Amino acid sequence: METLVAICIGFLTSCGVFLMLRGRTFPVMMGLTMLSYAVNLFIFSSGRLTLRGAAVLGNSDHYADPLPQALVLTAIVIGFAMTAFLVILAIRARADLGNDHVDGKLPETGKGQR
């Protein structure tokens, strides 16, 4: 189970980095979101992955650590607020600049230029 979670975290991280290196705002936002999902999975897995673990201390010999769960819940809320802010920022940049490139400039095609 730990191997599967590690593969998922690595896949989300690599896809997030790839999307963040794109030149348009929507893939950059998706890359940041995927990176936040990878970090959330990493924090959640740091609390030991146990099957049938009690959520409350004292009910079982095996329990799930509540601290990583609380950190992930907080990170989900912060990630949602960050994504909403980035969407509004991208819409505003598109309206002001007329394109959706990250640097605000259109890429040069190289036709007829020296």
C-alpha angles and dihedrals in degrees: 000000000000091000092054092050091048091051091049092049091049092047093050091047094050093046090047093051091046092052093046090058092059121106100234129077100236095057089046090054091048090049092053090049092050091049090052090051090051092050090048091053091047093051091045092051091050088072091068120265107248131168119225093004118160116245093214123060117245099032097088144012090244119052138172116245108246097201097074089044091055091046092051092048090053091046091052091055093046091046091052091051091047091050092049090050092049092050091053091045091051092049091050093047091049091051095046100040101032095231138063101231116130095236094041095242129106114242115253114246095205095228113143095352129118 
